[in-house]
């Protein structure tokens, strides 16, 4: 009997070795965790889009879990305190960190340059209106210095989020601070084409070398002056044109003059030339970030639909080049802001497109997830019913966290994780009880994992 048990034990051990070896050869062990080994042996199998329900989704402490902290939240802070000073800002930001830690978030993506202005002491950009109440006005302290210090003291990471081209959501150049470079250029006829008006908004001209150098200088002063963990950009590149004006408006005159002068190849279409302009910016930022510190990351969060990004009428974000060639980005974070039942962009279809795009690439894929649409009142939205409960966000969080082809996620934005606070007057705090309860349900789900 003992000999039989001994033989069975040896057979079991050999079987385990064979199975583990097979798994290794099939690249199954690349990111195995204890629960994966269990499922491997007992025959459990889960598809990319059907995560197991038997274990917590936040079981990897190294998973990238982020939240965007926007200029809107800084506006809310400023208008919620009697005195805007370093002490009160420190208190506010520690509140942000405490809330994030309770929700297992380990990265804060802080919008430090929202409208060609800065939440830090800059030689190139005026102080941001959202932090001081008036663009160009010194708040009396350095918000980014405070945020970097506190984030690291709380054992979290912080990325500086910049909007490279957006100057203003209005078109009145005189509303900009006197020391805003955009105003200086716009008021100088020889350099006025560095600033463009389109659809009642102001943008820096992506075709301008002077503009690129301004953005590069701004990035360098951040990575050299602050112990940030990375630089982040979102989807504000080119505005959206239509068939009637895409070849005439915005920077089309620079393209045409470039063709005439031989500076632009006649084989390069206007759309490809615009992608080239953006690629020069992206590769230039990547180079400067990694020259300072190779461990820093540079990532972009583009709009969610790949085909829209490939359009000849908008964005001109060359995602195919960014993920297939080195020297552009370390991660890509598409804003997949739809439910599973959305007719135009169903969540599963879109995230599978991104997974396919990033397959075999060294670029990490993070999923940008929305909170702001939960409980929407617009019944014309095709995923309206799905957004009336927290279930859609719970499912998405679990799905992307379980999926080995997705390296993490970020939530838009912080205020929707903190709608019940009674100290800082976020827009989300004014939501109906239904929407607040949905957000509360999401937070409770994350917090209790």
C-alpha positions as CSV (number, residue, x, y, z in Angstrom):
1,X,0.0,0.0,0.0
2,X,2.8,2.4,0.9
3,X,4.6,1.6,-2.3
4,X,1.4,2.3,-4.3
5,X,0.9,5.7,-2.6
6,X,4.6,6.5,-3.2
7,X,4.2,5.7,-6.9
8,X,1.1,7.7,-7.2
9,X,2.8,10.7,-5.6
10,X,5.7,10.4,-8.0
11,X,3.3,10.2,-10.9
12,X,1.5,13.3,-9.6
13,X,4.8,15.2,-9.3
14,X,5.9,14.2,-12.8
15,X,2.5,15.2,-14.2
16,X,2.9,18.7,-12.5
17,X,6.3,19.1,-14.0
18,X,5.1,18.2,-17.5
19,X,2.1,20.5,-17.3
20,X,4.2,23.4,-16.0
21,X,6.8,22.8,-18.7
22,X,4.1,22.8,-21.3
23,X,2.7,26.0,-19.9
24,X,6.1,27.7,-20.0
25,X,6.6,26.7,-23.6
26,X,3.2,28.1,-24.5
27,X,4.1,31.3,-22.7
28,X,1.4,30.6,-20.1
29,X,3.6,31.5,-17.2
30,X,4.5,34.9,-18.3
31,X,2.2,36.6,-15.8
32,X,0.9,33.6,-13.8
33,X,-0.4,34.2,-10.3
34,X,-1.4,31.6,-7.8
35,X,-5.0,31.6,-9.0
36,X,-3.8,31.1,-12.6
37,X,-1.8,28.0,-11.6
38,X,-4.9,26.6,-9.9
39,X,-7.1,27.2,-12.9
40,X,-4.4,25.8,-15.2
41,X,-4.4,22.4,-13.3
42,X,-8.1,22.1,-12.8
43,X,-8.9,23.0,-16.4
44,X,-10.4,26.5,-15.8
45,X,-10.4,28.7,-18.8
46,X,-11.5,32.3,-19.2
47,X,-11.7,34.3,-22.4
48,X,-10.2,37.8,-22.7
49,X,-13.6,39.3,-22.1
50,X,-15.0,36.9,-19.4
51,X,-13.0,37.3,-16.2
52,X,-13.4,34.7,-13.5
53,X,-15.7,35.8,-10.6
54,X,-13.9,33.7,-8.0
55,X,-11.2,36.2,-7.0
56,X,-10.7,39.9,-6.5
57,X,-9.8,41.9,-9.6
58,X,-7.3,44.1,-7.7
59,X,-5.0,41.2,-6.8
60,X,-1.8,42.6,-8.5
61,X,-0.2,45.4,-6.4
62,X,2.0,46.4,-9.4
63,X,-0.9,46.9,-11.7
64,X,-1.2,50.4,-13.1
65,X,-4.3,51.9,-11.6
66,X,-4.7,55.7,-12.2
67,X,-7.1,58.6,-12.0
68,X,-7.1,61.8,-13.9
69,X,-7.0,65.0,-11.7
70,X,-8.2,67.8,-14.0
71,X,-8.2,71.6,-14.0
72,X,-11.9,71.3,-13.2
73,X,-11.1,69.8,-9.8
74,X,-8.5,72.6,-9.2
75,X,-11.2,75.1,-9.9
76,X,-13.4,73.4,-7.4
77,X,-10.7,73.5,-4.8
78,X,-10.0,77.2,-5.3
79,X,-13.6,78.3,-5.1
80,X,-14.2,76.1,-2.0
81,X,-11.6,77.7,0.3
82,X,-11.6,81.1,1.9
83,X,-7.9,81.5,1.3
84,X,-5.9,79.9,-1.5
85,X,-2.6,79.2,0.1
86,X,-0.1,76.4,0.3
87,X,-1.5,75.1,3.6
88,X,-5.0,74.8,2.2
89,X,-3.8,73.4,-1.1
90,X,-1.7,70.8,0.8
91,X,-4.8,69.8,2.8
92,X,-6.8,69.5,-0.4
93,X,-4.3,67.4,-2.2
94,X,-3.8,65.1,0.8
95,X,-7.6,64.6,0.7
96,X,-7.2,63.5,-2.9
97,X,-4.5,61.1,-2.0
98,X,-6.4,59.6,0.9
99,X,-9.4,59.0,-1.3
100,X,-7.2,57.4,-4.0
101,X,-5.5,55.1,-1.6
102,X,-8.8,54.0,-0.2
103,X,-9.7,53.0,-3.8
104,X,-6.4,51.2,-4.5
105,X,-5.3,53.8,-7.0
106,X,-1.5,54.1,-7.3
107,X,-1.0,56.7,-10.0
108,X,-2.2,60.3,-10.2
109,X,-2.3,62.0,-13.6
110,X,-2.3,65.7,-12.8
111,X,-3.2,68.3,-15.4
112,X,-0.4,70.8,-15.0
113,X,-0.8,72.6,-18.3
114,X,-4.5,72.9,-19.2
115,X,-4.7,76.0,-21.5
116,X,-1.1,77.0,-22.4
117,X,-0.6,77.9,-18.8
118,X,1.0,76.1,-15.8
119,X,0.4,74.8,-12.3
120,X,4.1,75.2,-11.6
121,X,6.7,78.0,-11.8
122,X,7.5,78.2,-15.5
123,X,9.8,80.2,-17.6
124,X,7.6,79.6,-20.7
125,X,4.0,79.5,-19.5
126,X,1.9,81.9,-17.3
127,X,0.3,80.7,-14.1
128,X,-2.9,78.8,-14.7
129,X,-6.2,80.5,-14.1
130,X,-7.6,77.3,-12.5
131,X,-5.2,77.6,-9.6
132,X,-5.0,81.4,-9.0
133,X,-8.3,82.7,-10.5
134,X,-6.6,84.7,-13.2
135,X,-4.2,83.6,-15.8
136,X,-0.7,84.9,-15.0
137,X,-1.4,85.5,-11.3
138,X,1.0,83.9,-8.9
139,X,-0.9,81.8,-6.3
140,X,2.0,82.3,-3.9
141,X,3.2,78.7,-3.8
142,X,4.1,75.9,-6.3
143,X,1.2,73.4,-6.6
144,X,3.3,70.9,-8.6
145,X,6.0,70.9,-6.0
146,X,3.4,70.2,-3.3
147,X,1.8,67.4,-5.3
148,X,5.1,65.6,-6.2
149,X,6.3,65.7,-2.6
150,X,3.0,64.5,-1.1
151,X,2.4,61.8,-3.7
152,X,5.8,60.2,-3.1
153,X,5.4,60.5,0.7
154,X,2.2,58.5,0.2
155,X,4.1,55.9,-1.8
156,X,2.2,56.6,-5.1
157,X,3.4,57.9,-8.5
158,X,2.5,61.1,-10.2
159,X,2.5,62.0,-13.9
160,X,2.4,65.5,-15.3
161,X,-0.4,65.9,-17.8
162,X,0.1,68.5,-20.5
163,X,-2.2,69.8,-23.3
164,X,0.4,70.8,-25.9
165,X,-1.7,72.8,-28.5
166,X,-4.8,74.0,-26.7
167,X,-4.6,77.7,-25.8
168,X,-8.1,78.7,-25.0
169,X,-11.7,77.6,-25.4
170,X,-12.5,81.2,-26.5
171,X,-11.0,83.2,-29.4
172,X,-10.3,86.5,-27.7
173,X,-6.5,86.8,-27.6
174,X,-6.8,89.7,-25.1
175,X,-8.2,87.4,-22.5
176,X,-4.8,85.7,-22.2
177,X,-2.2,86.9,-19.7
178,X,0.2,89.6,-21.0
179,X,3.1,87.1,-20.6
180,X,1.4,84.3,-22.4
181,X,3.6,83.4,-25.4
182,X,0.5,82.8,-27.5
183,X,-0.6,86.4,-27.0
184,X,2.9,87.7,-27.8
185,X,3.0,85.7,-31.0
186,X,-0.5,86.6,-32.1
187,X,0.2,90.3,-31.6
188,X,3.4,90.1,-33.7
189,X,2.5,90.0,-37.4
190,X,5.7,88.1,-38.3
191,X,4.9,85.3,-35.9
192,X,1.1,85.4,-35.7
193,X,0.7,82.1,-37.7
194,X,2.0,80.3,-34.6
195,X,-1.5,80.9,-33.1
196,X,-4.6,79.7,-35.0
197,X,-8.3,80.3,-34.6
198,X,-10.7,77.6,-35.3
199,X,-14.3,76.9,-34.3
200,X,-14.2,79.8,-31.7
201,X,-11.1,78.5,-30.0
202,X,-7.3,79.2,-30.1
203,X,-4.6,76.6,-30.8
204,X,-0.9,76.6,-31.2
205,X,0.0,75.7,-34.8
206,X,1.3,72.1,-35.0
207,X,3.2,73.0,-38.2
208,X,5.4,75.5,-36.4
209,X,8.9,74.7,-35.3
210,X,8.8,77.6,-32.8
211,X,5.7,76.0,-31.3
212,X,7.3,72.6,-31.0
213,X,10.4,74.1,-29.3
214,X,8.1,75.9,-26.8
215,X,6.5,72.6,-25.9
216,X,9.8,70.9,-25.7
217,X,11.2,73.5,-23.4
218,X,8.1,73.2,-21.2
219,X,8.6,69.5,-20.9
220,X,12.2,69.8,-20.1
221,X,11.6,72.3,-17.3
222,X,9.1,69.8,-15.7
223,X,11.4,66.7,-15.9
224,X,14.4,68.7,-14.8
225,X,12.7,70.7,-12.0
226,X,10.4,68.1,-10.4
227,X,10.7,64.5,-9.4
228,X,7.7,63.4,-11.5
229,X,7.3,59.8,-12.7
230,X,6.2,60.6,-16.2
231,X,4.7,63.0,-18.8
232,X,1.2,62.4,-20.1
233,X,-0.7,63.9,-23.0
234,X,-4.4,63.4,-24.0
235,X,-6.3,63.7,-27.3
236,X,-6.0,67.5,-27.9
237,X,-4.0,67.5,-31.2
238,X,-5.7,68.8,-34.2
239,X,-9.4,69.9,-34.1
240,X,-12.0,68.1,-36.1
241,X,-12.6,69.4,-39.7
242,X,-15.2,68.5,-42.3
243,X,-15.0,67.8,-46.0
244,X,-15.5,71.5,-46.9
245,X,-12.6,73.0,-44.9
246,X,-10.1,70.4,-44.0
247,X,-7.8,71.3,-47.0
248,X,-8.2,75.1,-46.5
249,X,-8.5,75.8,-42.8
250,X,-6.1,75.9,-39.9
251,X,-2.5,75.0,-41.0
252,X,-3.4,74.2,-44.6
253,X,-1.6,77.5,-45.8
254,X,1.7,76.1,-44.3
255,X,1.2,72.9,-46.2
256,X,0.6,74.6,-49.5
257,X,3.5,77.0,-49.1
258,X,5.7,74.0,-48.2
259,X,4.7,72.3,-51.4
260,X,5.4,75.4,-53.4
261,X,8.8,75.9,-51.8
262,X,9.8,72.2,-52.0
263,X,9.9,71.8,-48.3
264,X,7.0,69.3,-48.4
265,X,7.2,66.2,-50.7
266,X,4.5,66.2,-53.4
267,X,3.9,62.6,-52.5
268,X,2.8,63.6,-49.0
269,X,-0.9,64.3,-48.6
270,X,-2.2,67.0,-46.3
271,X,-3.4,64.4,-43.8
272,X,-0.1,62.6,-43.8
273,X,1.8,65.9,-43.4
274,X,-0.4,66.7,-40.3
275,X,0.4,63.3,-38.9
276,X,4.1,64.0,-39.5
277,X,3.8,67.2,-37.6
278,X,2.3,65.4,-34.6
279,X,4.9,62.6,-34.8
280,X,7.7,65.2,-34.7
281,X,6.2,66.5,-31.4
282,X,5.7,63.0,-29.9
283,X,9.1,61.7,-30.8
284,X,10.7,64.9,-29.6
285,X,9.0,64.7,-26.2
286,X,9.9,61.1,-25.9
287,X,13.6,61.9,-26.5
288,X,13.7,64.7,-24.0
289,X,11.9,62.7,-21.3
290,X,14.2,59.7,-21.6
291,X,17.3,61.8,-22.0
292,X,16.7,63.2,-18.5
293,X,15.8,59.9,-16.9
294,X,15.3,56.6,-18.8
295,X,13.0,55.4,-16.0
296,X,10.5,58.1,-16.7
297,X,7.5,57.2,-18.8
298,X,5.8,59.1,-21.6
299,X,2.3,58.1,-22.6
300,X,-0.6,59.4,-24.6
301,X,-4.4,59.0,-24.0
302,X,-6.0,59.4,-27.5
303,X,-9.7,59.2,-28.3
304,X,-11.0,55.7,-28.1
305,X,-12.0,54.7,-31.6
306,X,-8.9,53.7,-33.7
307,X,-10.7,54.3,-37.0
308,X,-11.5,57.9,-35.9
309,X,-7.9,58.5,-35.1
310,X,-7.0,57.2,-38.6
311,X,-9.4,59.7,-40.2
312,X,-8.2,62.3,-42.6
313,X,-10.4,64.9,-40.9
314,X,-9.4,64.9,-37.3
315,X,-6.8,64.3,-34.6
316,X,-4.1,63.0,-37.0
317,X,-2.8,60.8,-34.2
318,X,-0.6,58.2,-35.9
319,X,-1.3,55.4,-33.4
320,X,0.0,52.7,-35.8
321,X,3.5,54.3,-35.9
322,X,3.5,55.0,-32.2
323,X,3.0,51.4,-31.1
324,X,5.0,49.7,-33.9
325,X,8.2,51.8,-33.8
326,X,10.5,52.7,-30.9
327,X,11.1,56.2,-29.8
328,X,7.5,57.5,-29.6
329,X,5.6,56.4,-26.5
330,X,5.9,54.0,-23.5
331,X,2.2,53.5,-23.1
332,X,-1.1,54.2,-24.9
333,X,-4.3,54.8,-22.9
334,X,-7.3,55.0,-25.3
335,X,-10.4,56.7,-23.8
336,X,-12.9,53.8,-24.2
337,X,-15.8,55.7,-22.8
338,X,-18.7,53.5,-23.9
339,X,-20.8,50.7,-22.6
340,X,-21.1,47.2,-24.0
341,X,-24.4,48.0,-25.7
342,X,-23.2,51.2,-27.4
343,X,-24.1,50.8,-31.1
344,X,-21.3,53.0,-32.5
345,X,-18.5,51.8,-30.3
346,X,-19.3,48.8,-28.1
347,X,-16.7,48.4,-25.4
348,X,-15.6,44.8,-26.2
349,X,-15.1,45.6,-29.9
350,X,-13.1,48.7,-29.3
351,X,-10.8,47.2,-26.6
352,X,-10.2,44.2,-28.8
353,X,-9.1,46.5,-31.6
354,X,-6.6,48.1,-29.3
355,X,-5.3,44.8,-28.0
356,X,-4.8,43.7,-31.6
357,X,-3.0,46.9,-32.4
358,X,-0.7,46.6,-29.5
359,X,0.0,42.9,-29.9
360,X,3.7,42.2,-30.1
361,X,4.5,45.8,-29.2
362,X,6.7,46.9,-26.3
363,X,4.1,49.8,-25.7
364,X,1.9,49.1,-22.8
365,X,-1.9,49.3,-23.2
366,X,-3.9,51.0,-20.4
367,X,-7.7,51.4,-20.7
368,X,-9.1,54.8,-20.1
369,X,-12.5,54.3,-18.4
370,X,-15.3,56.8,-17.8
371,X,-17.3,57.6,-14.7
372,X,-18.8,60.9,-15.9
373,X,-21.5,59.2,-18.1
374,X,-22.9,57.0,-15.4
375,X,-26.5,58.0,-14.7
376,X,-26.8,60.2,-17.8
377,X,-30.2,61.6,-18.6
378,X,-29.8,61.7,-22.4
379,X,-32.0,58.8,-23.5
380,X,-30.9,59.2,-27.1
381,X,-27.5,57.6,-26.1
382,X,-27.6,54.0,-27.4
383,X,-26.1,52.7,-24.1
384,X,-28.4,54.8,-22.0
385,X,-30.0,51.9,-20.1
386,X,-26.7,50.3,-19.3
387,X,-25.4,53.5,-17.8
388,X,-28.2,53.7,-15.2
389,X,-26.4,51.3,-12.8
390,X,-22.8,50.7,-11.7
391,X,-22.7,47.3,-13.2
392,X,-21.2,48.4,-16.5
393,X,-18.2,50.0,-14.7
394,X,-17.8,47.1,-12.3
395,X,-17.7,44.7,-15.3
396,X,-15.2,46.9,-17.2
397,X,-12.9,47.3,-14.2
398,X,-12.8,43.6,-13.6
399,X,-12.4,42.8,-17.3
400,X,-9.4,45.0,-17.9
401,X,-7.7,44.0,-14.7
402,X,-8.0,40.3,-15.5
403,X,-7.0,40.7,-19.1
404,X,-3.3,39.9,-19.5
405,X,-3.2,42.0,-22.7
406,X,-4.2,45.1,-20.8
407,X,-1.6,46.5,-18.4
408,X,-3.8,48.7,-16.3
409,X,-6.5,51.4,-16.3
410,X,-7.2,55.0,-15.5
411,X,-10.5,56.6,-14.4
412,X,-12.0,59.9,-15.6
413,X,-12.0,61.7,-13.4
414,X,-11.3,62.2,-9.6
415,X,-14.4,64.2,-8.8
416,X,-16.7,61.3,-9.7
417,X,-14.9,59.2,-7.0
418,X,-15.5,61.9,-4.4
419,X,-19.0,63.2,-5.2
420,X,-20.2,62.8,-1.6
421,X,-17.6,65.0,0.0
422,X,-19.0,68.2,1.5
423,X,-15.9,70.3,1.5
424,X,-14.9,70.7,-2.1
425,X,-17.7,71.7,-4.5
426,X,-17.1,69.4,-7.5
427,X,-19.6,69.5,-10.3
428,X,-20.4,65.8,-9.5
429,X,-21.6,66.9,-6.0
430,X,-24.6,68.6,-7.7
431,X,-25.7,65.4,-9.4
432,X,-29.1,63.9,-8.7
433,X,-29.3,61.3,-5.9
434,X,-29.6,58.6,-8.6
435,X,-26.2,59.5,-10.2
436,X,-24.6,59.9,-6.8
437,X,-25.8,56.5,-5.7
438,X,-24.4,54.9,-8.9
439,X,-21.0,56.5,-8.3
440,X,-21.2,55.5,-4.6
441,X,-21.8,51.9,-5.7
442,X,-18.8,52.0,-8.0
443,X,-16.6,53.3,-5.2
444,X,-17.8,50.8,-2.7
445,X,-17.1,48.0,-5.1
446,X,-13.5,49.2,-5.6
447,X,-12.9,50.0,-2.0
448,X,-14.0,46.6,-0.7
449,X,-11.7,44.7,-3.0
